[in-house]
Every structure is written in structure tokens, then in C-alpha cells.
Amino acid sequence: MGALKQSLSDDVLAVFKRACRENEFELANYLLSALEAMASKQTDRHQLDAAYLTFIACCELGTRSTEPKQMGGN
């Protein structure tokens, strides 16, 4: 075959990231719950860490685009 084998958590993380990019946060919440459940059974939690970082980044981007720009120096 030659292709790297992806785990289920890799696939869920990929869909989670897409849901965040597409502002499907209700769906992303369900996927995050699935990632949390999978991480509780594993010692390596890098997918869960990546999911939290993705969510934070999406929230920051959303906040920046909806907040009015401040005028002035402060």
C-alpha cells in the first residue's frame, strides 16, 4: 500500500479542524467531545492539544473580525 495509516483520532481531528474553519461550532463541539473521549483512553494526547489550539485560533480570528477597530494609540 505505501500510504501512512491514519488513526481514527487523526480523522476526527481533521474533521474538527474543518468544522472550525467553516464556523460549524456546534458540530465542532461534538467532535471535540469525541476527541476528549478518545484521549482519555490514550497516553498520547497530541490530537486533543491540537484541537484545543485550533479552537482557540478560530475564536481569536472570529473575535478580531467582529470587533470594531480602535482608533488611536492605546
Biopython code that builds the backbone (N, CA, C, O; Angstrom):
import numpy as np
from Bio.PDB.StructureBuilder import StructureBuilder

atoms = [
    (1, "MET", "N", (0.815, -1.203, 0.000)),
    (1, "MET", "CA", (0.000, 0.000, 0.000)),
    (1, "MET", "C", (0.853, 1.258, 0.000)),
    (1, "MET", "O", (0.669, 2.090, -0.888)),
    (2, "GLY", "N", (1.757, 1.448, 0.921)),
    (2, "GLY", "CA", (2.636, 2.593, 0.916)),
    (2, "GLY", "C", (2.124, 3.828, 1.630)),
    (2, "GLY", "O", (2.932, 4.670, 2.020)),
    (3, "ALA", "N", (0.840, 3.975, 1.817)),
    (3, "ALA", "CA", (0.290, 5.149, 2.498)),
    (3, "ALA", "C", (0.388, 4.966, 4.007)),
    (3, "ALA", "O", (0.263, 3.856, 4.523)),
    (4, "LEU", "N", (0.611, 6.063, 4.695)),
    (4, "LEU", "CA", (0.653, 6.006, 6.152)),
    (4, "LEU", "C", (-0.733, 5.724, 6.698)),
    (4, "LEU", "O", (-1.726, 6.265, 6.212)),
    (5, "LYS", "N", (-0.792, 4.886, 7.696)),
    (5, "LYS", "CA", (-2.076, 4.551, 8.310)),
    (5, "LYS", "C", (-2.480, 5.673, 9.269)),
    (5, "LYS", "O", (-1.718, 6.034, 10.165)),
    (6, "GLN", "N", (-3.660, 6.210, 9.078)),
    (6, "GLN", "CA", (-4.180, 7.237, 9.970)),
    (6, "GLN", "C", (-5.059, 6.587, 11.014)),
    (6, "GLN", "O", (-5.781, 5.629, 10.737)),
    (7, "SER", "N", (-4.986, 7.124, 12.222)),
    (7, "SER", "CA", (-5.849, 6.620, 13.287)),
    (7, "SER", "C", (-7.212, 7.305, 13.209)),
    (7, "SER", "O", (-7.379, 8.317, 12.528)),
    (8, "LEU", "N", (-8.163, 6.740, 13.907)),
    (8, "LEU", "CA", (-9.495, 7.332, 13.971)),
    (8, "LEU", "C", (-9.413, 8.742, 14.548)),
    (8, "LEU", "O", (-10.094, 9.649, 14.069)),
    (9, "SER", "N", (-8.583, 8.931, 15.577)),
    (9, "SER", "CA", (-8.475, 10.264, 16.174)),
    (9, "SER", "C", (-7.866, 11.267, 15.193)),
    (9, "SER", "O", (-8.206, 12.449, 15.239)),
    (10, "ASP", "N", (-6.969, 10.817, 14.304)),
    (10, "ASP", "CA", (-6.441, 11.704, 13.260)),
    (10, "ASP", "C", (-7.566, 12.164, 12.335)),
    (10, "ASP", "O", (-7.643, 13.336, 11.967)),
    (11, "ASP", "N", (-8.433, 11.229, 11.970)),
    (11, "ASP", "CA", (-9.553, 11.565, 11.088)),
    (11, "ASP", "C", (-10.532, 12.520, 11.769)),
    (11, "ASP", "O", (-10.994, 13.481, 11.154)),
    (12, "VAL", "N", (-10.846, 12.257, 13.031)),
    (12, "VAL", "CA", (-11.771, 13.124, 13.770)),
    (12, "VAL", "C", (-11.167, 14.516, 13.919)),
    (12, "VAL", "O", (-11.872, 15.516, 13.782)),
    (13, "LEU", "N", (-9.860, 14.588, 14.198)),
    (13, "LEU", "CA", (-9.195, 15.884, 14.321)),
    (13, "LEU", "C", (-9.276, 16.657, 13.007)),
    (13, "LEU", "O", (-9.521, 17.863, 13.015)),
    (14, "ALA", "N", (-9.074, 15.984, 11.892)),
    (14, "ALA", "CA", (-9.150, 16.652, 10.589)),
    (14, "ALA", "C", (-10.546, 17.227, 10.345)),
    (14, "ALA", "O", (-10.681, 18.350, 9.859)),
    (15, "VAL", "N", (-11.573, 16.464, 10.681)),
    (15, "VAL", "CA", (-12.948, 16.945, 10.508)),
    (15, "VAL", "C", (-13.237, 18.078, 11.495)),
    (15, "VAL", "O", (-13.927, 19.035, 11.145)),
    (16, "PHE", "N", (-12.716, 17.981, 12.725)),
    (16, "PHE", "CA", (-12.872, 19.045, 13.717)),
    (16, "PHE", "C", (-12.286, 20.354, 13.184)),
    (16, "PHE", "O", (-12.925, 21.404, 13.263)),
    (17, "LYS", "N", (-11.069, 20.284, 12.644)),
    (17, "LYS", "CA", (-10.421, 21.488, 12.111)),
    (17, "LYS", "C", (-11.244, 22.088, 10.970)),
    (17, "LYS", "O", (-11.387, 23.307, 10.874)),
    (18, "ARG", "N", (-11.778, 21.231, 10.116)),
    (18, "ARG", "CA", (-12.610, 21.729, 9.018)),
    (18, "ARG", "C", (-13.874, 22.387, 9.550)),
    (18, "ARG", "O", (-14.274, 23.444, 9.062)),
    (19, "ALA", "N", (-14.503, 21.776, 10.540)),
    (19, "ALA", "CA", (-15.714, 22.359, 11.129)),
    (19, "ALA", "C", (-15.411, 23.740, 11.708)),
    (19, "ALA", "O", (-16.207, 24.666, 11.555)),
    (20, "CYS", "N", (-14.274, 23.880, 12.366)),
    (20, "CYS", "CA", (-13.897, 25.190, 12.915)),
    (20, "CYS", "C", (-13.675, 26.204, 11.804)),
    (20, "CYS", "O", (-14.147, 27.337, 11.892)),
    (21, "ARG", "N", (-12.954, 25.800, 10.751)),
    (21, "ARG", "CA", (-12.698, 26.712, 9.628)),
    (21, "ARG", "C", (-13.990, 27.178, 8.976)),
    (21, "ARG", "O", (-14.081, 28.308, 8.497)),
    (22, "GLU", "N", (-14.986, 26.301, 8.961)),
    (22, "GLU", "CA", (-16.261, 26.622, 8.315)),
    (22, "GLU", "C", (-17.289, 27.177, 9.298)),
    (22, "GLU", "O", (-18.472, 27.282, 8.973)),
    (23, "ASN", "N", (-16.833, 27.532, 10.502)),
    (23, "ASN", "CA", (-17.682, 28.116, 11.547)),
    (23, "ASN", "C", (-18.852, 27.223, 11.934)),
    (23, "ASN", "O", (-19.928, 27.718, 12.269)),
    (24, "GLU", "N", (-18.652, 25.937, 11.890)),
    (24, "GLU", "CA", (-19.655, 24.953, 12.317)),
    (24, "GLU", "C", (-19.324, 24.546, 13.754)),
    (24, "GLU", "O", (-18.913, 23.415, 14.013)),
    (25, "PHE", "N", (-19.512, 25.490, 14.684)),
    (25, "PHE", "CA", (-19.037, 25.285, 16.047)),
    (25, "PHE", "C", (-19.879, 24.295, 16.844)),
    (25, "PHE", "O", (-19.364, 23.661, 17.764)),
    (26, "GLU", "N", (-21.142, 24.149, 16.518)),
    (26, "GLU", "CA", (-21.944, 23.135, 17.211)),
    (26, "GLU", "C", (-21.420, 21.737, 16.861)),
    (26, "GLU", "O", (-21.263, 20.888, 17.739)),
    (27, "LEU", "N", (-21.157, 21.513, 15.589)),
    (27, "LEU", "CA", (-20.573, 20.243, 15.162)),
    (27, "LEU", "C", (-19.179, 20.070, 15.756)),
    (27, "LEU", "O", (-18.832, 18.984, 16.219)),
    (28, "ALA", "N", (-18.382, 21.134, 15.744)),
    (28, "ALA", "CA", (-17.029, 21.068, 16.311)),
    (28, "ALA", "C", (-17.072, 20.664, 17.780)),
    (28, "ALA", "O", (-16.194, 19.939, 18.250)),
    (29, "ASN", "N", (-18.079, 21.124, 18.503)),
    (29, "ASN", "CA", (-18.212, 20.767, 19.913)),
    (29, "ASN", "C", (-18.411, 19.257, 20.087)),
    (29, "ASN", "O", (-17.818, 18.651, 20.979)),
    (30, "TYR", "N", (-19.243, 18.657, 19.239)),
    (30, "TYR", "CA", (-19.442, 17.200, 19.297)),
    (30, "TYR", "C", (-18.146, 16.459, 18.967)),
    (30, "TYR", "O", (-17.800, 15.471, 19.615)),
    (31, "LEU", "N", (-17.442, 16.947, 17.959)),
    (31, "LEU", "CA", (-16.183, 16.309, 17.572)),
    (31, "LEU", "C", (-15.132, 16.457, 18.666)),
    (31, "LEU", "O", (-14.340, 15.544, 18.896)),
    (32, "LEU", "N", (-15.123, 17.611, 19.343)),
    (32, "LEU", "CA", (-14.202, 17.803, 20.459)),
    (32, "LEU", "C", (-14.515, 16.821, 21.578)),
    (32, "LEU", "O", (-13.601, 16.281, 22.201)),
    (33, "SER", "N", (-15.782, 16.588, 21.837)),
    (33, "SER", "CA", (-16.166, 15.589, 22.848)),
    (33, "SER", "C", (-15.652, 14.206, 22.469)),
    (33, "SER", "O", (-15.190, 13.455, 23.327)),
    (34, "ALA", "N", (-15.731, 13.873, 21.193)),
    (34, "ALA", "CA", (-15.213, 12.580, 20.732)),
    (34, "ALA", "C", (-13.701, 12.505, 20.920)),
    (34, "ALA", "O", (-13.180, 11.478, 21.355)),
    (35, "LEU", "N", (-12.996, 13.584, 20.596)),
    (35, "LEU", "CA", (-11.545, 13.610, 20.791)),
    (35, "LEU", "C", (-11.180, 13.483, 22.265)),
    (35, "LEU", "O", (-10.214, 12.804, 22.613)),
    (36, "GLU", "N", (-11.952, 14.136, 23.129)),
    (36, "GLU", "CA", (-11.704, 14.032, 24.569)),
    (36, "GLU", "C", (-11.919, 12.601, 25.056)),
    (36, "GLU", "O", (-11.146, 12.100, 25.873)),
    (37, "ALA", "N", (-12.958, 11.947, 24.561)),
    (37, "ALA", "CA", (-13.223, 10.554, 24.949)),
    (37, "ALA", "C", (-12.091, 9.639, 24.488)),
    (37, "ALA", "O", (-11.663, 8.756, 25.232)),
    (38, "MET", "N", (-11.612, 9.845, 23.276)),
    (38, "MET", "CA", (-10.509, 9.020, 22.766)),
    (38, "MET", "C", (-9.220, 9.292, 23.532)),
    (38, "MET", "O", (-8.459, 8.367, 23.814)),
    (39, "ALA", "N", (-8.969, 10.560, 23.873)),
    (39, "ALA", "CA", (-7.744, 10.920, 24.587)),
    (39, "ALA", "C", (-7.722, 10.333, 25.988)),
    (39, "ALA", "O", (-6.650, 10.048, 26.522)),
    (40, "SER", "N", (-8.890, 10.147, 26.591)),
    (40, "SER", "CA", (-8.936, 9.590, 27.944)),
    (40, "SER", "C", (-8.466, 8.138, 27.974)),
    (40, "SER", "O", (-8.133, 7.612, 29.036)),
    (41, "LYS", "N", (-8.438, 7.492, 26.811)),
    (41, "LYS", "CA", (-8.000, 6.096, 26.718)),
    (41, "LYS", "C", (-6.579, 5.967, 26.187)),
    (41, "LYS", "O", (-6.085, 4.853, 26.012)),
    (42, "GLN", "N", (-5.910, 7.099, 25.928)),
    (42, "GLN", "CA", (-4.570, 7.081, 25.342)),
    (42, "GLN", "C", (-3.596, 7.835, 26.230)),
    (42, "GLN", "O", (-3.997, 8.689, 27.021)),
    (43, "THR", "N", (-2.321, 7.516, 26.096)),
    (43, "THR", "CA", (-1.302, 8.280, 26.818)),
    (43, "THR", "C", (-0.837, 9.475, 25.997)),
    (43, "THR", "O", (-0.398, 10.479, 26.559)),
    (44, "ASP", "N", (-0.928, 9.378, 24.678)),
    (44, "ASP", "CA", (-0.522, 10.471, 23.796)),
    (44, "ASP", "C", (-1.754, 11.306, 23.467)),
    (44, "ASP", "O", (-2.678, 10.839, 22.800)),
    (45, "ARG", "N", (-1.753, 12.524, 23.937)),
    (45, "ARG", "CA", (-2.927, 13.390, 23.746)),
    (45, "ARG", "C", (-2.654, 14.532, 22.775)),
    (45, "ARG", "O", (-3.263, 15.596, 22.889)),
    (46, "HIS", "N", (-1.747, 14.328, 21.820)),
    (46, "HIS", "CA", (-1.402, 15.431, 20.925)),
    (46, "HIS", "C", (-2.572, 15.864, 20.047)),
    (46, "HIS", "O", (-2.669, 17.041, 19.699)),
    (47, "GLN", "N", (-3.459, 14.949, 19.682)),
    (47, "GLN", "CA", (-4.619, 15.350, 18.884)),
    (47, "GLN", "C", (-5.541, 16.270, 19.679)),
    (47, "GLN", "O", (-6.086, 17.231, 19.137)),
    (48, "LEU", "N", (-5.710, 15.972, 20.963)),
    (48, "LEU", "CA", (-6.566, 16.810, 21.802)),
    (48, "LEU", "C", (-5.945, 18.191, 21.981)),
    (48, "LEU", "O", (-6.643, 19.203, 21.909)),
    (49, "ASP", "N", (-4.637, 18.233, 22.214)),
    (49, "ASP", "CA", (-3.947, 19.522, 22.317)),
    (49, "ASP", "C", (-4.103, 20.318, 21.022)),
    (49, "ASP", "O", (-4.360, 21.522, 21.056)),
    (50, "ALA", "N", (-3.951, 19.654, 19.897)),
    (50, "ALA", "CA", (-4.098, 20.320, 18.600)),
    (50, "ALA", "C", (-5.520, 20.846, 18.413)),
    (50, "ALA", "O", (-5.716, 21.925, 17.854)),
    (51, "ALA", "N", (-6.505, 20.090, 18.877)),
    (51, "ALA", "CA", (-7.900, 20.527, 18.762)),
    (51, "ALA", "C", (-8.143, 21.785, 19.587)),
    (51, "ALA", "O", (-8.776, 22.729, 19.114)),
    (52, "TYR", "N", (-7.638, 21.798, 20.820)),
    (52, "TYR", "CA", (-7.812, 22.989, 21.657)),
    (52, "TYR", "C", (-7.136, 24.203, 21.024)),
    (52, "TYR", "O", (-7.700, 25.297, 21.029)),
    (53, "LEU", "N", (-5.936, 24.019, 20.481)),
    (53, "LEU", "CA", (-5.237, 25.132, 19.837)),
    (53, "LEU", "C", (-5.991, 25.621, 18.599)),
    (53, "LEU", "O", (-6.053, 26.824, 18.345)),
    (54, "THR", "N", (-6.553, 24.710, 17.845)),
    (54, "THR", "CA", (-7.349, 25.083, 16.673)),
    (54, "THR", "C", (-8.568, 25.891, 17.091)),
    (54, "THR", "O", (-8.884, 26.912, 16.480)),
    (55, "PHE", "N", (-9.248, 25.433, 18.131)),
    (55, "PHE", "CA", (-10.448, 26.125, 18.601)),
    (55, "PHE", "C", (-10.109, 27.536, 19.077)),
    (55, "PHE", "O", (-10.819, 28.491, 18.762)),
    (56, "ILE", "N", (-9.020, 27.660, 19.836)),
    (56, "ILE", "CA", (-8.594, 28.978, 20.317)),
    (56, "ILE", "C", (-8.289, 29.897, 19.142)),
    (56, "ILE", "O", (-8.703, 31.056, 19.136)),
    (57, "ALA", "N", (-7.572, 29.387, 18.152)),
    (57, "ALA", "CA", (-7.224, 30.197, 16.984)),
    (57, "ALA", "C", (-8.477, 30.652, 16.240)),
    (57, "ALA", "O", (-8.551, 31.800, 15.802)),
    (58, "CYS", "N", (-9.450, 29.776, 16.096)),
    (58, "CYS", "CA", (-10.700, 30.150, 15.412)),
    (58, "CYS", "C", (-11.467, 31.200, 16.199)),
    (58, "CYS", "O", (-12.033, 32.123, 15.615)),
    (59, "CYS", "N", (-11.489, 31.066, 17.506)),
    (59, "CYS", "CA", (-12.172, 32.054, 18.347)),
    (59, "CYS", "C", (-11.495, 33.408, 18.236)),
    (59, "CYS", "O", (-12.166, 34.437, 18.151)),
    (60, "GLU", "N", (-10.171, 33.413, 18.238)),
    (60, "GLU", "CA", (-9.441, 34.676, 18.112)),
    (60, "GLU", "C", (-9.699, 35.316, 16.762)),
    (60, "GLU", "O", (-9.883, 36.530, 16.686)),
    (61, "LEU", "N", (-9.717, 34.536, 15.702)),
    (61, "LEU", "CA", (-9.991, 35.073, 14.371)),
    (61, "LEU", "C", (-11.400, 35.636, 14.299)),
    (61, "LEU", "O", (-11.613, 36.705, 13.727)),
    (62, "GLY", "N", (-12.352, 34.936, 14.866)),
    (62, "GLY", "CA", (-13.730, 35.406, 14.875)),
    (62, "GLY", "C", (-13.893, 36.681, 15.665)),
    (62, "GLY", "O", (-14.642, 37.575, 15.270)),
    (63, "THR", "N", (-13.191, 36.768, 16.789)),
    (63, "THR", "CA", (-13.260, 37.967, 17.617)),
    (63, "THR", "C", (-12.662, 39.151, 16.886)),
    (63, "THR", "O", (-13.221, 40.248, 16.911)),
    (64, "ARG", "N", (-11.532, 38.937, 16.238)),
    (64, "ARG", "CA", (-10.874, 40.026, 15.526)),
    (64, "ARG", "C", (-11.736, 40.550, 14.390)),
    (64, "ARG", "O", (-11.768, 41.753, 14.134)),
    (65, "SER", "N", (-12.428, 39.658, 13.714)),
    (65, "SER", "CA", (-13.187, 40.116, 12.552)),
    (65, "SER", "C", (-14.496, 40.797, 12.942)),
    (65, "SER", "O", (-15.061, 41.542, 12.141)),
    (66, "THR", "N", (-14.994, 40.555, 14.169)),
    (66, "THR", "CA", (-16.267, 41.150, 14.554)),
    (66, "THR", "C", (-16.107, 42.362, 15.462)),
    (66, "THR", "O", (-17.051, 43.137, 15.618)),
    (67, "GLU", "N", (-14.939, 42.542, 16.061)),
    (67, "GLU", "CA", (-14.736, 43.706, 16.924)),
    (67, "GLU", "C", (-14.412, 44.920, 16.080)),
    (67, "GLU", "O", (-13.686, 44.819, 15.091)),
    (68, "PRO", "N", (-14.951, 46.078, 16.466)),
    (68, "PRO", "CA", (-14.599, 47.291, 15.730)),
    (68, "PRO", "C", (-13.138, 47.638, 15.964)),
    (68, "PRO", "O", (-12.602, 47.417, 17.050)),
    (69, "LYS", "N", (-12.502, 48.181, 14.938)),
    (69, "LYS", "CA", (-11.107, 48.591, 15.077)),
    (69, "LYS", "C", (-11.045, 49.854, 15.911)),
    (69, "LYS", "O", (-11.854, 50.768, 15.749)),
    (70, "GLN", "N", (-10.062, 49.889, 16.812)),
    (70, "GLN", "CA", (-9.901, 51.059, 17.667)),
    (70, "GLN", "C", (-9.026, 52.082, 16.973)),
    (70, "GLN", "O", (-8.052, 51.741, 16.302)),
    (71, "MET", "N", (-9.383, 53.315, 17.142)),
    (71, "MET", "CA", (-8.602, 54.406, 16.591)),
    (71, "MET", "C", (-7.679, 54.929, 17.673)),
    (71, "MET", "O", (-8.040, 54.917, 18.850)),
    (72, "GLY", "N", (-6.516, 55.378, 17.304)),
    (72, "GLY", "CA", (-5.621, 55.969, 18.284)),
    (72, "GLY", "C", (-4.513, 55.030, 18.694)),
    (72, "GLY", "O", (-4.358, 53.944, 18.136)),
    (73, "GLY", "N", (-3.731, 55.467, 19.693)),
    (73, "GLY", "CA", (-2.535, 54.745, 20.095)),
    (73, "GLY", "C", (-2.755, 53.635, 21.081)),
    (73, "GLY", "O", (-1.990, 52.671, 21.043)),
    (74, "ASN", "N", (-3.735, 53.679, 21.964)),
    (74, "ASN", "CA", (-3.889, 52.660, 23.003)),
    (74, "ASN", "C", (-4.686, 51.557, 22.470)),
    (74, "ASN", "O", (-4.942, 50.582, 23.176)),
]
sb = StructureBuilder()
sb.init_structure("model")
sb.init_model(0)
sb.init_chain("A")
sb.init_seg("    ")
for serial, (resi, resn, name, xyz) in enumerate(atoms, 1):
    if name == "N":
        sb.init_residue(resn, " ", resi, " ")
    sb.init_atom(name, np.array(xyz, "f"), 0.0, 1.0, " ", f" {name:<3s}", serial, name[0])
structure = sb.get_structure()
